[in-house]
Structures are given as C-alpha cells and as structure tokens.
Amino acid sequence: MSRGPLAERNARLVAQVERLIGERDRALGQLAAETSARRRFARELSDLKDEVALHIVAAEHPSSALSDARSMALSLREACEARGIDLRLELARLEGSEL
C-alpha cells in the first residue's frame, strides 16, 4: 500500500525539521564552547593586567626588589605561572626573534 502525497510531504517535512533541529543543536554547542573560551580569555587578560599593574607599582616603590629588568621579568613569569597563565608559546616566539 502506497502512502498518499500528503503523507509523503509530511514525512519530508518531519525529516527537514529534524535536520534543522540537529543543525541548531550543533550551532548552540559551538556557541557555548566559544562563549566559554571568550570568558576564559577575558579572565586571563584581566589577571594579566592586574599582574602588570602590581609589578609597575612595586617597581616604582623605593624599597622594591624589582628595580632591574631581570628581576621584573622573573617576578612576572612567576606571578603568571602562579595564576595558571601559560606564556610559554608567546615567550618562545618572542625570545626567538631579535628584540
């Protein structure tokens, strides 16, 4: 027994709706992942800005141990590592270039 034209049309529409729902769900998953990454980047940037500001203030203080560039660099590296901020890629790229 063959299905009528209305039943075939309904089946096509159901398949199309299911495909669209799948596409929407994949897009929502991608959006959630991108939003999470952006929030993580924003937190990391904020943490970095805090560390730089703290180090600038500390370096300007007369009794600071951060009076030379080497001490400042080491302190910044340690502070970033303590906050879980990984700068290895950026440092490797910059240290490989001629500054």
C-alpha positions as CSV (number, residue, x, y, z in Angstrom):
1,M,0.0,0.0,0.0
2,S,1.5,3.3,-1.1
3,R,1.4,6.4,1.0
4,G,-0.5,9.3,-0.3
5,P,1.0,12.6,-1.3
6,L,0.1,14.3,2.0
7,A,1.8,11.6,4.0
8,E,5.0,11.8,1.8
9,R,5.0,15.6,2.2
10,N,4.6,15.3,6.0
11,A,7.5,12.7,6.1
12,R,9.7,15.1,4.1
13,L,8.8,18.0,6.4
14,V,9.5,15.9,9.5
15,A,12.9,15.0,8.1
16,Q,13.6,18.6,7.3
17,V,12.6,19.7,10.8
18,E,14.8,17.0,12.4
19,R,17.7,18.1,10.2
20,L,17.2,21.8,11.2
21,I,16.9,20.8,14.9
22,G,20.2,19.0,14.6
23,E,21.9,22.0,12.9
24,R,20.6,24.3,15.6
25,D,21.8,22.0,18.4
26,R,25.3,21.8,16.8
27,A,25.3,25.6,16.5
28,L,24.3,26.0,20.1
29,G,27.0,23.7,21.2
30,Q,29.6,25.6,19.2
31,L,28.3,28.9,20.6
32,A,28.6,27.6,24.2
33,A,32.2,26.5,23.6
34,E,33.1,29.8,22.0
35,T,31.4,31.7,24.9
36,S,33.3,29.7,27.4
37,A,36.6,30.3,25.6
38,R,35.9,34.1,25.4
39,R,35.1,34.2,29.2
40,R,38.4,32.3,29.9
41,F,40.3,34.7,27.7
42,A,38.7,37.7,29.4
43,R,39.6,36.4,32.9
44,E,43.2,35.7,31.8
45,L,43.5,39.2,30.3
46,S,42.2,40.7,33.5
47,D,44.6,38.7,35.6
48,L,47.5,39.7,33.3
49,K,46.5,43.4,33.6
50,D,46.4,43.0,37.4
51,E,49.8,41.5,37.5
52,V,51.4,44.1,35.2
53,A,49.8,46.9,37.3
54,L,51.0,45.3,40.6
55,H,54.5,45.0,39.2
56,I,54.6,48.6,37.9
57,V,53.6,49.8,41.3
58,A,56.1,47.5,43.1
59,A,58.9,48.5,40.7
60,E,58.3,52.2,41.5
61,H,58.5,51.7,45.2
62,P,61.9,52.8,46.6
63,S,62.4,49.6,48.6
64,S,61.5,47.3,45.7
65,A,63.5,44.3,44.7
66,L,62.1,44.7,41.2
67,S,64.5,47.6,40.4
68,D,66.1,45.8,37.4
69,A,64.6,44.3,34.3
70,R,65.8,40.8,35.0
71,S,64.1,40.8,38.5
72,M,61.0,42.2,36.9
73,A,60.9,39.5,34.2
74,L,61.4,36.7,36.6
75,S,58.8,38.0,39.0
76,L,56.2,38.5,36.2
77,R,56.9,34.9,34.9
78,E,56.4,33.5,38.4
79,A,53.3,35.6,39.1
80,C,51.7,34.5,35.8
81,E,52.5,30.8,36.4
82,A,51.0,31.1,39.9
83,R,47.8,32.3,38.3
84,G,47.8,29.5,35.8
85,I,48.6,31.7,32.9
86,D,50.8,29.9,30.4
87,L,53.0,32.2,28.4
88,R,55.4,29.6,27.0
89,L,54.3,29.9,23.4
90,E,54.4,33.7,23.5
91,L,57.7,33.8,25.2
92,A,59.3,31.2,22.8
93,R,58.1,33.2,19.8
94,L,59.4,36.5,21.2
95,E,62.6,35.1,22.6
96,G,63.3,33.6,19.1
97,S,63.0,36.9,17.5
98,E,65.6,39.7,17.6
99,L,64.4,42.3,20.0
